[in-house]
């Protein structure tokens, strides 16, 4: 993982902290117990439970490292109204005669289906720093699209 800033809401930060706490205090000790019990069964070379538990422990340790990195580099998105698009803004845009709302979020919270786009995505990064009534040309996989910012919340 890189040491880049990870933008997220307070709720996402709380969710990641809860996941880390559960991994460190509940799941990892439970997996360690399973490994110990499997070792007591004897021959480890053909012990499927032992190998499965070791794989699960490896995943858990990797996830703990990833979560700690995310939390160490987390920056909470402020929810103040601004005259320009920033992370945390909800932008109403007009494209091809239709209006759409997008909320600019950090990469960890991106969910394009629900209108949450990453500040690192082509569309999200094109909106950042822009103001109401600006037209923006964005090159997307589907081609060049022109968006007009109708409102910023």
N, C-alpha and C positions, 0 to 999 in steps of 0.2 A: 504494500500500500504506500501511497505517497503521503507526504505531510501537508497536503493542500487543505485549505479551510473547507469544512463540510457544513453547509448551510442547512438548517432544519428548524422546525417549530419546536416550541417547548414540549409539546405533546410527544413528538418523535424522539426527542432527547430522553424524556421520561421512559418511553417504551424501550429504548436501547439500554438504559440503566437497569430496568427491570429484567430484561433478557440476560444481561451480564450477571446480575445478582443470582438469577435462577441457575445459570450455567455453573457459576463458581460454587454456589452453596448447596445446590440440590442435585443437578444432573451429573456433574463431574464426580462427586463422591459416590453416587449410585453406580456409575460406570466402573469406578475403581473397585467397588465391592463385587461387581459382576466378574471383573478380571480376576480378582483374588479367588472367588469361588470356582471359576473355570480352571485356574491353576491347580487347585486342590483335587481336581478330577484326574490328574495324571498327565498322560502323553499330550503335549500341546500341539504337536505337528498335525494331528487329525481332529483337533477340538474346534468345531465350528463356532461354538459360543465364545471361546477365547478370542478367535480371530475377529468375529463380529464386534465384540466389545472393544478390542484394540482399535479397530477402524473407527468406531464411534468416539472413542477417547481422542483419537487423532483429529477428527472433525471438531469436537468440542474445544480442544486446545487452540485450533486454528481460528475458530469463531471468537473465542475470548480475545485473542490478539487483535483480530479485526475490529471487534467492538471497542476495545480500549483505544485503538488508533482513532476510530470515529469520534469517540467521546473526548479524547485529548484535543482534537482539531475542530470540535463543534463550535459553531457560532449561531446563536439564536437569531432568527429572523424577527425584526421588529415589525409591528403591525400598525405603524402610523401612516396616515394619509400623506401622499406626496404628489407633487405636480409632475413628476417624471416616474417612469417605470423602474422599479427596483425589486430585489428579491423580496417576496412576500406580497407584491402587488397583484391585484386581479385586474386584468386588462380586457376590456371589451373592444374587439376589432371587427371591422367589416371586410369581408373577402367575398368576391363574386356576388355582391348584393345581399349576403347573409351575415348576421352578427353572431360572433362566437365569443365566449369568455374563456380566458386562460389565466391560471394562477401560476406565477413564477415561484418555483420552489427549488430547494437543493436537490442534488442528484439522488439522495437517499429516499426522498419522498415522491419522486416523479411517478405519475400515473396518468399517461396521456388520455386514457379512456374516460377518466373523470375530469379532464381539463387541467390537470396539474402537470406543467412542463418544467423540465430542468433548466436552470440558468445556464447549463453547459450545452444544451441542445442548440441546433442551428436557429430554431424559432425563438427560443427563450433568450439566447444571447443577442439576437437581432433586436428584441424589444427593450432590453436593458438600456436605461439612460434616455429613452425617447419620451416625447411629450404628447399630450392630447392633440389630435388632428394631424399628426405626422403620418406620412405614407412611407412604408418600408418595403423594399424589395428583398425577398428572402429566397435564396437558392435551396430548394429542398430536393429530395430524391425524385419527386414528381415533376420537378422543373421550377422555374422562377414564378413566385407568387407575390402579389402586391397586397399588403395589409394596411388598412387605415385605422389608427387608434381612435376609437370613439370615446372611451372613458377609461379612467384609471382610478381604482379604489384601493 
